[in-house]
Amino acid sequence: MAKYASDKEASMVSVVVPLYNCADYIRDTIRTVTEQTYTNWELILVDDKSTDDTLSRTRGEIGALPEETASKIRLIEKPEDTGAADTRNTGVDAARGRYIAFLDADDLWHRRKLELELHFCEKQRAGFVFTAYHFGDEHGSPTGKVTRVPSTLTFRQALSRTVIFTSTVLIDTERISRERIHMPQIPSEDTATWWALLKSGVTAHGLDFPLATYRRHSGTLSSNKAASIGRIWNLYRTVAHLSVPESAVYLAGWAWNAAARRIIPDRVRPRHSQRRMPD
């Protein structure tokens, strides 16, 4: 069990954000954390050797904040570009809080995200929680489509529905060690990590209220279909260790669920018990 230097760190959420050429989004990224109703957080921004002006804009945004707020933000500059997995792992290793939350630089959070998710985590006595989320346009405005989540998710259930969105995940490091959330250097490293946890017997708990917005950039959906299929197939074979026939069956289910999330209107999908704003 982890030991903490203070009660503050024992209830602190460390927010890990990998940065790479995200200058256009960094202001929103920082604000979506600094405007949280839960205030015991630290923000760890890890730059993966950006080639645009991400670093200069980030420093400018931090410098414009009140000193008390700015002191809660750390900017780590990596000496070379090593990819998203290593960048997130660097942030996890630097974290001082008991809880680890992940946020990608172009995604956004509901202002009560940390407050509600932490309460849910403690209520469920869970080590691994995630939430529903909005699809957003390239400006971050919700499009009306929402990905709903089940109350619990096991390994086998997860294989046919990649419903865990990394920017909604919260981990309690008293229940799941930091080493176990280190991400591997493979495509879809985040999904590989969640599957590895679930395969080990961990149950993920889902809060079915959309507390994040996934910013979808114009023109990316069709061009990424083939790559997504290749990545998920590789995960079935190398992480889940499924046979070829099993992989094919799960891939068909995954493709159906992926299409349904984008095509079927939210109003005709099954309603879960946690649709309303949690107390």
C-alpha positions, 0 to 999 in steps of 0.5 A: 500500500502506498504511503503519502506525505500528507493527507492532502496527497492521500486525497489528491488526483494527479492529472496526467496529460501527454502533449505533442503538437497541441498548441491550438488546444492547450488553453482549453486543456489547462482550463478544463482542469483548473475549473474543476469543482474538486480542487485537490489536484495536480496537473502534470503536462508531459511534452513529447518533444513537440515541434510546434509552439506547444511549449511556449504557449503552455508556459504562457498559459501557466504564467497567466494563472494566479500563483496558487493555481500555477503552483499546482501545474508541472511541465515536464519536457522530454529530451526526445519523442518516444510516443504516447505510452512512454509520455503517459508513463513519465507522468504516472511516475511523477505523480504525487497523488493517490489517484491518477486521472488521464486526459488527452490534450484535445479532450475536455471535461465536465467541470464536476468530472473529478468531484463526481468520479472520485465520489463514485470511486470511493462509493464503489470501493473500486480501483478502476473507474470510467465514465460515459462521454460525449462526441464533440466536433473539432471545436469541442462542442458536443454533437449530441452523440453519447457513448453510454457505459455499463455499471461494470465491465469484465475482460470478456465483455471488454473484448467486443466493445472498446467503451473505456475512453482514456480521458475518463479513466480514474485509478486508485493507486492504493488498489492498483499499483502504478506499475500495473498502469504503465502502458506498453509501447504498442498501438492502442497502448491504452486499450492494451493496459485496460485489457491487461488489468481486466484480464488479471481479475480487476473489474472496471466500474462505469459511471453512466453520466457523460463527464468528458468530451471526445473531440473528433477532428474533421476527416479522421474517421474514414481514414482511421477505420483500417488502422483501427481494425488492424490495432484491435486485431493485434490486441486480440492476438498479442494481449488477449491471446485469442485464437484466430477464430475467437479473434474473428468473432470478437472483431465482428462484435467490436465492429458492430458496436463501434458502428452503433455508437456512431449511427444509432441515435442515443435516444433509442439505446438502452437506458442505464440506471445512472443516467441522471446527474449523480448526487 
